[in-house]
Amino acid sequence: MKTVLNAPATSAESGNNAPAATSEGVAHALQVSLRGCDELLPRDEWVKKLQRAETSGIPLRIKLGLDPTAPDIHLGHTVVLNKLRQLQDLGHTVIFLIGDFTSMIGDPSGRNTTRPPLTKEQIAANAQTYYAQASMVLAPDKTEIRYNSEWCDPLGARGMIELASRYTVARMMERDDFSKRFKEGRSISVHEFLYPLMQGYDSVALKSDLELGGTDQKFNLLVGRHLQAEYGQEPQCILTMPLLEGLDGVEKMSKSKNNYIGISEAPNTMFAKVLSISDELMWRWFTLLSFRSLDEIAALRAEVAAGRNPKDAKVLLAREITTRFHSAAAAEAAEQDFANRSKGGVPDEVPEISLSGAPLGIGALLKMAGLAPSTSEANRLIDGGGVRVDSSVVSDKGLKLDAGVFVVQVGKRKFARVSLTA
């Protein structure tokens, strides 16, 4: 079989030595693995695993664990899911692990305070939606779904003590968030030490060849390698993916920061939110979220650099993401809806609201219709020219509306058809 020389190491590959030459299939698999990743460790071991899989025909076991700490998944979560799907398309076995047991401990990764554990009821409710939503990215018929309570519950107190004996406190304190909290005199509960141990034990139970996670999970993934060696298994490799910046382009995507796009959001909202990101952030999203090839993305970027409107590229990204989580028809309708709004038109679907008290001041109407949080904020929006009634800009904060039906618009995205009675 044809062999190709490996390309020079990228930043994601630094510190790893790969064999001088690999088969074309292995080289392609390595390229897929490295796309957009932060680190692949150890790279030479991963190449050997790929070579073994190609020779033997036995697929590798690739694991991703998610704790159901919230009821929904957002685009930030799909960065690792996309990578999992790419490796799945290469023919490897993908294990989507729901951490119903570890959720009750609470992952302390990246936190400077103890994280409250979830109740069984909360975990069960959240887990119901996790796999259904993950299946929007993964191929369900090729995905092995597991719950870590399968092996963690039977472990018992004796097994937990035996597991704890295989890792030292000194190694545990090398973890950044633990060491920082210790130096600052912040409390660290003993049960928090159990989290990386239990996540690592998942890799032992599943005989994982590769585990994926965000950059904040690197310590936990390395614990898995250590424990596999302790239990006489070949250690897994680890692949970490960057944490996706949210709509603001600064903070990581998070519901608590309100800079997220939920994968179950309405197509019109999803499409419009993607178009709201900066031109610079768009290219990072293309790399981490798009299924287009790197060559296609590079060509598109070159076109924009040569003068093509960056909005054209952003529309392609919005269309792709909306199609993935809804449908091509929904993406097309969302694109048309956005175009209508941009031209001052009214979208097809507008919430209908009934109010009484005519004649009613415009500020009070905006507040009562949920288009502004307060009358003072409504007045500020009017001053900024951001309020329209039946397509006409409102400039008079003292405007009173008589009984009737009005299409009220705030900004580019908020609309309501208000039926106002006396």
N, C-alpha and C positions, 0 to 999 in steps of 0.2 A: 504494500500500500504506500501511496505517496506520502512523504514526510515533509514537514515545513519547519524552518527554524523559528524559534520563539522570538517575538518582537522584544525590544528593550523594555525593561520593567517600568511601569507607571507608578505614580505615588501610591496607588492602591496595592501594588505588588511589592513594594520595597521591603527588603529584609527577607525575601523568599528566593530560593534558588530552584529553578525548574530544570528538568532534563534538557539537554542541548537540542533535541529534536523530538517531535511528537507526530503522530499520525494526523492527517488532515481533520478527521472527525474529532480527535481529542483537542486539537488546536482550536477548532470552532467552539467546542464545549467550554474551553477555558476562556475564550473571548466572551461568550455569553455570561459566564460566571462573573467576569470582571466588570462588565458593563455597569457603570454607575456606582459600583460598590466602594466602600470605604477601605476595608481590609479583607483579604482572603488569607487565612493562616492555617497551617503552613502551606504555601502554594505548591511546593514540590510534592508534598503528601497528597494533595488534591489531584495533581496530574497523574500520580501513580494509581490512585483510586479510579480515575477516569480510564486509564489504560487497561486496568484489570477488568473493568466493566465492559469495555469494548471487546476485549479478548474472550472473556467468559460468557458474555451475553446476559449476565446477571445485573439487573439495574441496581444502582446505589440507593440507599435509604436516606432521604433528605427531610429534615424535621424543622417545623416552625411551631413554636408554642405561643399562644396568646391567652392571657388571663381575661375572662369576661368581666372587666371592671366597669363597663358602661354598656348600655343597651344597643348602641349603634357603632358602626365602623365608619371612619372618615377617610379621605384620600391619603392622609398621612400613613394610615395603616396599610394601604395598598402598595406602598413602595416595596415592602418585603414580600407581599403577596404576588406582585408582578414578577419578582425575581423567582419566586417559587414556581410560578406558572412557566416561566422561560425554561427552567430546569426540568419541569414536568414534560414540556414539549420535546425535550431531548430523549425522553423515554425512561426517566428515572422515577422511582417510587416516592411520592410526596405524602408526608404525614402531617396532617393538620391537627395539632394537639391543643385541646381546650383545657386550660389549667384550672379545672374546678376545685382541685385540692389546694394548689398553691395560691389561689385567690383568697382563700381563708387565712393565709399567713400574711399576705400583703407584700408586694415587691418594693423594697426600699431603694431601688436603682435611681440614682440622680436626685435623691431627696435628702433634705437636711433635717427632717423630722420623721418620727415614726408614722408610718402610713396605717390608718385604721383598716383592719381586715373586713371583708364583706361577709354578710350572713349567707347561709345556704340558700335562703329564699331569693336574695338578690342575685346570687350567682346563677341559680337555675333560670331565673327570668331573663338575665342577660345572655346566657348561653343559647337560649332558644333562637335568637336572631343571628348569632355570630357565624355559624356555618352557612346558613342560608345566604347571608350577605357575602361571605368569603367565596361562595360558589359563583358569584358574579364575575370573579377573576379566575378561579381554579376550574379545572375540568372535573365535575363531581364524580363521574364514572371512573376516574383515574386517581382519586384522592382517598387516602386512608384516614378516617377521622377517629381520633382516640381521646379519651379523658384520663388525666393522670391520677384520678382517684382509683383507677383500676389496679394500680400497683402500690400507690401510696397508702391507701387505707389498710390493706392487708399487712403492711410493713410493721405496724404496731410499735410499742415503746421499745422492745428489745431490738428490733430492726433499726429503729431510728438512732438508738445509742451506738449500734455497730456502725451505721453509716457516718455518724458524727466523728467516730474515731479515725476516719480516713482523711480528715482535713484538719489543719492546724489553725489556731486562733491567730497566729502571726500572719499566715497567708490571708486569712479573712480580713485582717486589719490593713492589708495592702490596698484594699478597695477604697477608691477616692472618697465616696460619700461617708463611709465608716470612719476613715482616718480624720476627715475634716470635722465630723461631729465630735469625735473623741477629743481632738485638740481644742475645740471650742467649748468643751464641757457639756455638750448636748447629750441627752440620753440615747442609748442604743439598747433595745430590748433583746434578750437572748433569742427570742423566736425569729428575729430578723436574720440571724446567722443561718437559720434553717432554710430560708428561701433559696439561696444559691445552691445549697446542698440538694434540695428536693428537685430543683430544675435540672441540676446535673444528673441526678439519679434517673430522671426521665430519659436521658440519652442512653443510660445503661439498660433500662427496661426495653427501649425501642431498638437497641443496637444501631444507633444512628451513625451514618458515614459523614454527614454534613449537617450543621445546625445554623439556621439563619436568625438574625436579630438586628435591632437597631444598634447604633454605636453605643448607646447607654447600657447595652446588654453584654458587652464584651467580657466583663469579669465572669458573669454567670456562665457564658458559653465555654470559657476556659476551665471553669470548675467541672463542666461535663467531660472535657478531655481528660482531666486528672482522674476523675472517678472511673471512667471507662478503663484506664490503665490499671487502676487499683483492683478492678474486678476482672482483669485478664482479657479485656477486649482491645481491639485496635482503636486508638483514640480517633474521635471525629475531627474533621476540619471545621473551621468556623468562618462564616461570611457575614460581615456586618454591613448594613446599609445606612446611608445618611438619614438624619431626621429631617423630614420635609418642612421647609418654611411655609407658613400659612399665607393667607391673602395679603397680609401686611408686608411680606418679604423679609421680616426680621425675626419674629418669634417662631418657634416650631408650631406646626399646626396643632391646635387644641380647641376643644369645645369651650373650655373655661376662658380662653382668650378671644373667643368669638371670631376666629380667623380661619375657620374650617369650611370644608365642603363635605357634607355627609353623602355617602354613596346612595342613600335612599331619598335624598332631596328631590323635589320636583324638577323635571328636565329644564324648564324655563329658568328656574333659579340656578341650577347647576351651570347651565350654559353662560348665563350672565356673570356669575361669580368668576368663572375661568377667564372671561374677557376682562375682568376688573384687575387682574394682576399686572405687575409691571413688565415691560418688554425684557428687562434683564432676567427677572425671575422665570419668565416663560421658557427660556432655554434649559434651565435646570429642571423644570417640570417636564419638558419634553424628554430629557434623558431618563428621569426616574419614573415617569408615569406613562409615557407613550410606548406603544408596541412597534413603532416605526423603527427601521434599522438606523444605526448610527450614521451610515452613509447618507440616508435620506434626510436625516436631521441636519447633517453638515451641509448638504446641498441647499436645503431651505434657508439655513443661516447665511450662507454665502449670497443667496438671492436678496435677502433683507439687507445685508451689508452693501450690496450693489445698488440699493435704492428701492427695493420692493417694500410696500407698506407692511410694517411688522404686524399690523392688525390681521392681515391675511393669514399669517402663520398662526396667530393666536386663535383665529376662527377654526383652523384645522384642528388644533389641540382641543378646543371646546367641543367641536363636533365629535372627535374620536372618543373623548371621555364620556360625553352624554350618550353616545351610541352604545358604549360598553355597558353602562348601567341601566339603560332604558331600551332604546331601539333607534334604528336609523331614521325612522319616520318621526319619532319624538325629537331627535336632534334637529331634523330639518324644520319642524314646527317651532322649536325653540329659537333657531337661528332667525326665522322669519319674525317671530315675536320680538326679538331683540332689535331687528331692523326697524320694525314698526315703532318701537319706543324711541329709537334714536332719531326718527323722523318726526317725533311728536305724535305719532299715531297711538291708538288704543289697542292693547293686546286683546286676543279673542276671549280669554278667561279673566274676568274681573270680579272680585268679591262684591257681593251685594249686601248693603247695610241699610237698615231702616232706622230712622231717627225721628223724634218729634220735638216740637218747640219752635216751629217757624213763626216769625222770622228768626233765624239763628245766625249769630256772628261767625265769621269764617274760622277764627281761632278756636272757638268752642267746638265747632263742627269737626275740625281736624282732630282735636283731642278725643271727642266722643266716638269718632270713626276709627280710632286707633292708628291714625296716620301721623300723629305727633304725640310725644309723651306728655306734653303740657301746653297750655295756652301760650306761655312765654316762648317756648321752643317753636310753636306754630308761627308766632309773630316774627321770630328770627328767620324762619324759612321764607316767609313772605318778603321780608326785607331783602333776602338774597335772590329773589326771583325764582324760587324753586317750587312755587305752588301754582297749579292751573285748575281752572274750573271750566269744563267743556272746551278744553284746548286753549283757553285764553289765560294769559298770565295774570295773576292777582297781584296788584300793587297797593291796594287799599286795605290796611289792617282793620278798618272799620266796616268792611263789607258785610252786609247781612243778606242771607239767602231766604227767599220766600219758599212756600211749599212747592215741591216739584221733584224731578229726578235729575241728578247731576252726576257727571263723571269727574271725579276729583283726583288729581295727580300730584304727588309729592316727589320731587327728584325725578330720576329716570325709571325707577323700578316700582314705586308704590302707587297703586291705583285702587279706587273703590267707586262703585256705582251707588250713590247715596239717594235713597228715597226719603224725602223730608216732608213731614206732615205738621199740621198746626198743633 
